[in-house]
Amino acid sequence: MSSMLAQPLKRPSGLRVLAYLGLFVLGAVVGVAGALVQPAWFPGGLLLALAGEAGLCLGAGRAAGSRAGAVAPAGGWMITVILLTASRPEGDFVFGTGAASYLFLLGGMAVAVICATLAPVRQPDADGVRHGK
């Protein structure tokens, strides 16, 4: 009887890697859109931005059938939002100092973790593995 840890790691196909890169870019786009929408209509903009991220991450996880499908857009979202928090030499910045900005940053990271946790996990091949004793 072999455990899942003893099985060799399979490399993802080129199409799957391309799909994950597309989801990463889509997560970055949702991050930029959420950063612009959330301060415009508080609290509705904040809820809309977080719901958009949750929908993308959950949908991507279910479409890909793996946690990596949910992690790819969440990673794009997080990296983009963190880069948007940095001020520029000219003094321009996207996020102001306020509760709404911190709720967007921390709430978005919490949503990303929750969606990655809820994403379906791939089951090992049926060779000698019992599901649900």
N, C-alpha and C positions, 0 to 999 in steps of 0.2 A: 504494500500500500504506500503510495507516494503522497507526500503533502504538497500543498501549493507552493511552499517555500523551496522545495527541492526541484521544482520544474524549471527548465531553462527559460530565460526571459525572451519573449518574442519581440522583435523589432516592429514598430508600427509601419504600415505601408505608406508610400509616398502620398497617396491621396488623403489618408488620415492626417498626416503631418500638415499637409496643405490646408485641410479643414480646420485644424487647431490654430494655425497661423491666421486664418481668416476670422476665427472666433476671437482671437487675441486683439486683432485690429478693430473688430466690431465692439469689443469691450472698451477699447480706448475711445471710440466715437461716442458710446453711451456715457462714458465718464465726462467727456467734454460737454456734451449736451446737458447732462445733469448738473454740471458746475455752473452752466449759464442759466438754467431754468430754476434751480432751487432758490436763489435769492430774489427772483422776480416776483413770485407769488407765494410768499410764506404763509402758511404751512403747506398749502396745496402743491407748490412747486417741489418742496422737499419730499413729500410723499410720492409725487409723480416720478421724481428722479430715482428714488429708492425702489419703487415698484418696477420701473424700467430695467434697472440692474437685476432685480430678482427674477423678472420674467426672462431676461436674456440668459442668465446663469442656469436657471432651472430648465429652460427649454433646450439649451445647448447640451446639458448633461443628459437629458432624456433622449435627445436626438442622436447623440454620440453613443449612448448606452454605457458611459463610463464616467468616473469622477474627473478624468482629464478634460472631458468636454465641458464641465462646469468650471474647472480651475482656469482654463485658458482665457475666457472672457473676464473672469474675476481678476486674473493677473494683469490683463491689459487695462482694466478699470483702475486698479490700485496704482500701478506705475504712472498712469496718466494723471490721476488726481494728485498724487504726491508731487509730481513734477509741476503741476499747476499751483501748488502752494508756495513754491519758491518765488521770491520777488526778483525782479529784473534790475539791472543797474540803473535804469531810468526811474525806478521807483514804482513801476506798474505791477499790479498783482490781480489775480482773479478772485481770490477769496478775501473777504473782509474779516475783521476780528469780530466775532459774534457767536451767539449760541447756535444759530442756524448752520453756520459753516462747520462747526465742530460736530453737530448732529449729522450732517451730511458725510463728513469724513469717517467718523466712528460708526455711524449706522450703516454706511455702505460697506465697511470692512466686516461688520457683523453679518450683514446680509450675504456677503460673499462666502464667509465661512459656513453659514447655515446652508446655503445652496450647495456648496461642495460636499457637505456632510449628507445631505438628502439625496444626492445624485445616486443613481443605481450603480452597483458594483458588478463588474463582469464576473461571471461564474466560471470556474475552471472546467476543462473538458470533462465529459462524463466517464472517462476511463478510470474505473475503480473508486470513484468519489461518491459518497452518499450525501445527498442533500436532505436535510431535515430528518433527523433520527426518528 
